[in-house]
Amino acid sequence: MFLTLQPIGASAATAEVSERELRETIDRLVGFGTRHTLSDTKSETRGIGAARRYGAARFAEFSKSCGGCLVVEAPSSMMTSPRVPVPAEIVDVLAIQRGTSDPDRVVIISAHIDSRNSDVMDNSGDAPGANDDGSGSAAVIEAARVLSRQKFPATIVYALLSGEEQGLLGGKLLAETAKTKSWRVEAVLNNDIVGNSGGSSGTRDDRTVRVFSEGTKATETPEQAGRRRYNGGEVDSPARNLSRFIAGLEGKSGLRVEQVYRTDRFGRGGDQVPMLAAGFPSVRITERQENYDRQHQNVRTENGRKFGDTVDGVDFPYLAKVTRLNIAALAALAGAPAPPSGVIVEGAVTPDTKLSWKPVAGAKSYRVWWRPTTAATWTTSRDVPGDTTSIVLPGIDIDTWFFGVSAVSADGLSSPVVYPGPAGAFFAEPAAPTG
Ligand SMILES: [Zn+2]
């Protein structure tokens, strides 16, 4: 197929998503037998090493088609955990698509390429991991295939992580890598278990995807937490406003986005957690209906009941929709200006509210938002010209509403909304001078 390097727009990009590509990727990943983090790394046909090299080869193939637009890297670290008793080399595979005008700002799509079966320490038995997380890995690879044909102001990183099942190690390594490279990480879309539509409950749902986001920042200081507890902001972390941003794109994927105001499913985890711990706005994207007979189970049949994470449990039209949502979100985030920094709200003991922020490169205008404090999403907005960085909202008092601001490009692409102060800031900001 002839590949065009012309900008094709977010809608055209989502139309490029191929169920056949997604299926081929998962078939290949399952074909490595096991992708357990401590499995064979040398074999070309079995184990985590072969799987990682396959991922890197796919990225390299896409890069060849776009004139070298993807830089493929494999950061690694020797790590231990309760599930890695002897130090083991954890390797992530990254494809980096450098932004044209704002390359230090980074949006990331991630998934874990490692798999497991019933015994998390079994490093040799079959662990097909078709859905957990072959589905997310296929979405990452497909996003790279489709979006590498376009150019964006910000950098996009496509990340295949290892060691998730052994203690979120690949996510930790990604966080360290991002810090080492001084990336200003705007968003992490962590896709983990995104291809199954038939749940353990017996319910089938191929129309809904869940987006999980933390409410308050893992990184806030006790002093910041105190102020946030008093003035509000417990539902306005950058991850939460990233979740609202993604929900605003649901029309581009054919899916309903069910936002869940939690870091992850109850008591469970994923690679977005170490990214959040490093201060990077991150969400977990997961199917609506999980099938527990297919997760973390040896492939077997007991009394006619089938267990195991095999490819027949993946609903490819559904996975294609989830992939489209991711691609729409990556294109919208990387194409829009950065979310504003230094957002301040003032107006106590006055009838008006004043919002101010630092200028954002590439912003043609700004959009100021507010909502009742009990509303789950933003309800009202007003546009402000791009040469101003503050606004007074007459007659709208600071006490009764929550406020935010986003940056908008000349072609109308908007950043996520930023809630004022440390509770809502997307990027780490230098501490204010004291005294
Ligand atoms: Zn998983």
Boltz pocket constraint, residues with backbone or C-beta under 6 A from the ligand:
constraints:
  - pocket:
      binder: B
      contacts: [[A, 112], [A, 132], [A, 133], [A, 164], [A, 192], [A, 193]]
      max_distance: 6.0
